[in-house]
Structures are given as structure tokens and as C-alpha cells.
Amino acid sequence: MEILKSILDIKIPQILYHYTDANAFAGIITKKEIWASHIRFMNDYTEFKFAIDKFKELIEEFIKGKKIVDKTSSEEIIEKFETLIGKIDVFIFSLSEKKDELNQWRAYGKSIPNYSLAFNENKLVQNASIISTKDEIIEYIERYVYKNGHNPISKILLPCIYDGEKQNNLLKEILEDSYKKALEKKDFITKFTEFISKKFIFYAPLIKNKDYIDEKEWRIVVLFDEYNQYVTEKKKKQENKINILKDDTDSLDHFPKFRNARVEKIEFRSNGSYFIPYYKLDLKNIDSIQRIYIGACPDYDTVYESVEYMLRKNGIDYNRIKDEEIIQKSKLAYRNW
């Protein structure tokens, strides 16, 4: 975990920016919530695939160096790993250190204009109950990721890792730790695969291709630790002699069954072609939004007036809007219409 500790020494910026389109912006203001999208249904799924492919290569390399397992075992581990990863729910809300960044404007240019919301990091993590400090994150990992502790839903603010060497060292650390623990178990392959899958799903959302380093992205990662909750709830029912679930197996093969029991926490929206699962994070209020930047548009004055009206109708004082200049225009000279 030493690699992660060094990564977490990075100071969190006081202001983080979320680039979005008009509909999502209105939803954040009027509903006082942000939506974390499922990692497998984000705008660029190749980001998640990049982390998976990198880890699979490292698994194969790692197993080759261990005499206790053969090539067949390596293939079985990777197959089981892919199956388990496909059953885990992870949701992402993206933020950036960049205030007025052209590539970000272009990436979220589905509406004219699009918007960038400047979040005060301290208020955001407090209002949405997000884990963000190094000590909190390390404690969480030690209790829930590296052990079989149970924490049904976790919200954590983490920086993306673009450096290939750091990514590899982080993932190798997962393999070595899981290997040592799995050797103590009867069914090595099953346990090793379960251990690496649980650890990987925590780190995977942080691993990004170095080509995107200019984004300087931070992510609120929402983790559903449903397998451990399934086992915990099943044991409680057994103790109380209540057998609602028919299966008596603690295998991750029964993971989807329990996920279905909690599907009410996940909602869906359409992007025009397929449905994106998302998880709502309650902001309680919109005080965490310090500035609103309006992207390029042909009728800025009308857009400004509409944004100002929406803010006033949702609890932001007119004098504050004017005095603090909450609404601002992008200074970049570009056209997206």
C-alpha cells in the first residue's frame, strides 16, 4: 500500500471543476444532487478496459513467476477475474483541476452552451459525505479492501494516475498481497481471484492512459460492496432462523442475486442510444458550487439571464450572484456551433 500512500500525498485542489451539458447542469441546481455514472457505461468505456487489459497482462506475468501454478491456472484465474469484474458496480463522478480547458469544453460540447461548475472541495465532501483525506482513505482500504470488512456504499475522492510505472507497481502490489493470503486457503485459485478482484475494482477507476494527463482528473468513486453485504445478511438470517434466500453458498457466483435486491438505489437515464445506470449523491444544497462558467454560445446575454434566474429560484441570493460574480463566461475563443 506504500505506492498508494505516496499518491495520496497529492494535495487536493481547493476548487475542482465539473464540465457538463445544459440538462445535467439544470439537474444539479434544481435537484441539488450530482450523478455518478456506471464505469462500464461512461462516455469512453476504453478507460476501464485500459485498466483491465493492463491488469490481465500483469496477472499472466505474475503467475508465470510462481511455480505453484501453471499456465492452465493462469488462464483460469484471468477467466474468473473477468467474470467477477463484470458483476461489480462502480460509479464515477468526474472533476478536473483545469478551470477553463479547451479539450474539456470540446469533450462535453453536446449542448450549446455547455457549462463548467467550480466546486469548493471542502464543502462538496462535507455535503455529500465523501471520504477524501489520506488517513480516511487508508483506514477504509485497510478495513474494507484488504480485509473482508463490510461497507455497503462508499464515496471516495481520488486522483487519477497517469504514470505507467506507478500504475504497474500499484497493481503488482495487489497481486503480491493477494497471493500471500490465498496460499493460506484451501482453494487457492478461487480465493486468489476473489482477493485480486476486490482490490482491483478499488484501483481501476484511477488508472488512465497517459494521453489524457492534461485533464488532471479527480474522481468521486462510488463503490457497492454488495458481496460482503450479501454474506453478512445471509448469516444474520440464518442466526434468526429466517431463510428468505434459498442459496446457502457464499460464492461470488451469487453476487447478481443480491444486487437485484438493491437495484432501487440505482437509476437509469438515456444518452439517446442506450441506458446509463447512475447513482445519486445528495448535495443537501448548492453552496458547494462557487462559480459557474458558461461555454461558447451565440447568445451569451440570454443564457446568462436564464442561469441567473435559475440560481435565484433555487436559493442563491441575487446580491451574492452579482457581488461574487458567480456566473462567468469562458475566456477561450472557440466555436462549437
Secondary structure by P-SEA (a helix, b strand, c coil): caaaaaaaccccccbbbbbbcaaaaaaaaaacbbbbccccccccaaaaaaaaaaaaaaaaaaaaacccccaaaaaaaaaaaaaaaaabbbbbbbbbcccccaaaaaaaccccccbbbbbaaaaaaaaacccccaaaaaaaaaccccccccccbbbbbbbbbccaaaaaaaaaaaaaaaaaaaaaccaaaaaaaaaaaaaaaaaccccccccccccccccbbbbcaaaaaaaaaaaaaaaacccccccccccccaaaaaaaaacccbbbbbcccbbbbbbbbbccccccccbbbbcccccaaaaaaaaaaaaaaaccccccccccccccccccccccc
